[in-house]
Amino acid sequence: MAMRDYLISEIVQDAADGLLTRREALRRLGLFGLGIGSATALLAACGDDDSGGDGDAAAPSTTPAPSTTAAPTSTTAAQAAPPTAELVRFEGPAGELQAAVAEAADPRGAVLVVHENRGLTPHFFDVVSRLAADGYTALAVDLVSRQGGTAAVGDEGAAQAALGETATEDLVADLRAGIDELERRVPGVAVGTVGFCFGGAMVWNLLASGEDRLNAAAPFYGPAPDGADLSGTDAAVLAVYAELDDRVNASRDAATAAMEAAGLTHEVKTFQGVDHAFFNDTGARYDAGAATEAYADLLSWFDEHLDQL
């Protein structure tokens, strides 16, 4: 599935699940260049209730600052406070990139975090901070940087449209620049990556691009690109899925076959009774139990595969 089509499908699914009103979904689809007729047909095909209410269960987040929402906590014993995440800027392949960064006191490895389709929201400042508390210097590139950054574009719909208008190859290039920045900040340690939803799809694309600097990867409920060839990487892959996420789960068998064909160390884990985006504590589909277990699994995977170089 092309990345633009995937982003459109996310909007349609959110509307079908009641997380977006019909009016807001039509607005966001319009930002992708879809006419009212095409957008209405998409929503109807996915079970939209044709309501025209003004409320929106998923209110936009536009300010990149740490969230105060409760979340799966660091597993580090007696951790007084997680390292503070900060917004930084560095040179990318097409100009300045922005990113959230949190530095581990004694890094066991480095982790590239890939955000969801709403851009670099406060949730991802929390994610990099948690990883740093558990020993991994972490960086989340703002993949809306080419349009000025998540905070600059105005709202979630605009961030989604900005991601949709950026070529997948350019998104991958910006993620590779994020690895460059991690290697500059913490030389001599192994690098891993984790991504969520759109970010999970981008992790698969990064692996399929032949990026060979990754020792471990963890795509959370993101579809792998059609016909993915993963032979250019040696990363150990923890692929996380949600039982109720039929849309992404449709690509699970193909992703598994691609990992097997490439001879990659891998584990495929499907969390029962939860839906897409269950890890995000700021979202309506958040499941605390599954998120806590998934984070523990992620740390165990990184502990095993991100040994010192």
N, C-alpha and C positions, 0 to 999 in steps of 0.2 A: 504494500500500500504506500502510495506517495505521501510524503509528510503533510502536504497541504490537505489531502483528502482525509488523513487521520485527524488533523486538527478540526476539520469540519465535522467529522463523525463524533468528536468529543463534545462539541456544542450541541449537536442533535441529541446525543445520549443524555446530556445534562438536562435538556429540556424535557425529554421523555420521563426522566426520573424526578421531575419537579424541582430541580435545583436552579433552573432558569425559567422565567416566565416566557410565554410565547413571544411577547413583544421584545424582550431582551434578546432572545435567541434569534429572532428575525433581524434585529439590529446588528448582532455580531456576524451573522451570515452575510449581511449586506456589506460588511467591511471586507469580506473575502471576494466581493464582486458578484455575489449571487443576487439575481433579481427576485422580486417578491414571489413570483410564480414558482421558481425553482426551489427557493427556500421553504415555501409553504408545503410543497410536495415532499421535501425531505423530512420535515417535521411530521407530516401526516403518515408517512411510511414507517416512522419509528414510534407511532402511537401517541403523538402530541394530542392533548385534550382540547385544543383550539380555544383555550381560555385567553382572555386579553388583560389579565390583571397586571397591576403595576409593581407588585412586590417582587423581590428577587432574593431567593434563599441563599445565594452565593454572592454576597456583596463584594465589590471590587476592593482589592488591596493595592495601593499605588505607592506607598512609602516604604523603601527598603530599610527597615529597622528591626531589631530583634523583637520577636513576639513574646508576650507574657503568658500565653496559653499553656496549660499543663501538657506535658509530652513525655514520651518514654525517656527516662533519665539515664544518665551516664552510669556505667557499671563500675567505674573506678571507685574503690573503697575510700570513704572519708573525703570525698571531693567537696571542698568548701564552696567553690563556685566555678562553673565552666569558663574556659578562656573566652574573652569577649571577641565576637565577630565584628569585623570592620569592613567597610566598603573601600576597595582599592582600585587603582587604575594602572594599566600597563599596555604596552604596545602589542597589537594583534596584526594579523595579516592584511587588514584593510582599515587600519586606524586604531584608535584607543578602545580597549576593552575594559569593562567594569566587572568586578567580581566581589563576592563575599569571601573573606578569608578569616580563619581562626588557626592560631599557631599552637601546636602541642608543646608542652614544656620539654619533653624528652621523646621526640617522635620515633615511633616504631615503623612508620611508613607515611605515605602521603596519599590523599584521596581526592580525586576529582568528582565533585557532586554535580549532577545535571538536573536542573529544575523542571517543574511541570510546565504546562502550556500557558500559564498565567505570568510567566517571567520570574524574575528574582524577587519573590515576595518575602515578607518577614519570616515565614516558616523555614526558608532555606538558610537564613542567618542562624536560626536555632539548630538546624541539622549540622552545619559545619562546626558550630560551637560544641555540640554533643560529641561529635567525632574527635575533636581536639581534646576534650576532656578524657577521652578514652585512648589517647596516645597517637592520634593520626592528624597531622596537619592537613587541613581540608580547605578546598577552594571551590566555589561555585561560580562559574562564568555566567554573566548576564548575557544570554543569547539574543537579547534585544539591543545590545550595545551598538550595532550598526545603525539603528534608528534613534540613538541617543540614550538608550537605557530604559528599563522598565518604568522607573519613576517619571521619566520624561514623556512617555507616550500617552499617559492620561488615565487609562483604566484597563481592566483585564481583557476586554474585547479587543482593544487596540493592540495589546501585547500579543494576543493570539494571532491577529492579522499580520503583525510584523513578523512573527515567526513563520507564518505561512507564506509570506512573500520572499523569504530568504532561502536560497538554494540549499539543499541538504549538504552539498559539498562545502559551502561556506560555513554552515553551522559546525561541521566536522572540523574545518580548519580553525575555527575559533576555540573549539574544545582542545585541539592539539596545542594551541597557544597557551591554554590553561595548564596543560601538562608541562610545557616549557617553564611557566612561571613557578609551578610547584618544584620542579627540579632546581630552579635557581634558589628558591627559598630553603629547601631542605635537600641538598645534594647528598647522594650516597644512600638513599633509602628507596625501597621498592614503591611503585605507584599502583594504585587501584582506582576503580571508578564505581559509582553507584548513581542510578538515575531513576526517576519516578514518572510514570505515565508517559507523556511526551519525552521526558528525560530518559525513561527506560528504552523507548524506541531509539533515541539518539545514542545510547550506550551500544545497542546492537549495530547501529550504523558506524559507530567509531570502530568497533571490532571488525566489521566487514570491510572497512577502509584499508585494513592492513596495518593499523597502528600496533607496533610491536613493543612499545615501552610499558604495557600494562601487564602486571603479574596477576591481577584479579579483577573481576567485574561482577556487578550485581544489578542487572536490569529488573526493576520492579514493575510488573504488569505493563510492559511496553511491547508492541508488536515488532518482530524482526522484519527487515525488508524482504520482499519477495525474492526467492532464489538466493538468499544470503550465502556467501562463501566466506567462511571464517578461518580458512587455512593460513591467513597471513598473521595470525596472532597465536600466542601460547598462553593467553590469560585463562586462569581457572574461573569458571563462570557459575555463579549462583543465580539461577533464574527463578524469580518469585512471581507467583500468580495468585489470583483470588477466585474462589470457586464460582461466585456469581457473576464474574466478569466475562460473559460469553463472547463479547466483541473481541477482546484481546486474546482470550483463550483459543479462539479459532486458529491462531498462529502458533500455538504452543508446540504442536507435533512437528511442524516444519522447523521451528527453532531448535528443538531437540535433535532432529535428524541432522541439521547443519552442524551442531556441536559434535555429534557422533562422527560425522564424516570428516571433520577436521581433527579428530582425535583429542579433543580438549577435555581436561578434567572438568567435570561439571556435576551440578546437582539441580534438579528441577523440583521445586516445592510449591504446592498449591494449598493455600490456607482455606480451610473449610468455613462455610457460613458467612463469608465476608465478600465485599464488592470492591471494584476498582477504587483506587486511592484510599484504601483502608489505613495506610500509614500516616496520612496527613492529619494531624490533630486539630487543624483549623478548618477542616472540611466536614460536610454533612455525612460522609460515608466512613468517618474515622471509627476504628474499632480498637479500643485500648489494649485488650488482651492480645490480639493478633499483632498489633504494632509493636508491643513489648517483646513478643517472641521473635518477630522478624528482625528487630534490631539486635537482639542477642545472637541470632543466626548470622547476621551480617558481621558482627564483631568477631565471631568465631571463625568465619570464613577469611576475614582479613588477617586475623591472628595467625592462621595456618599458612596463608599464601603470600603475605607481605612481610616476609622475613627480611632482615637487613641484607643488603647486597654485599 
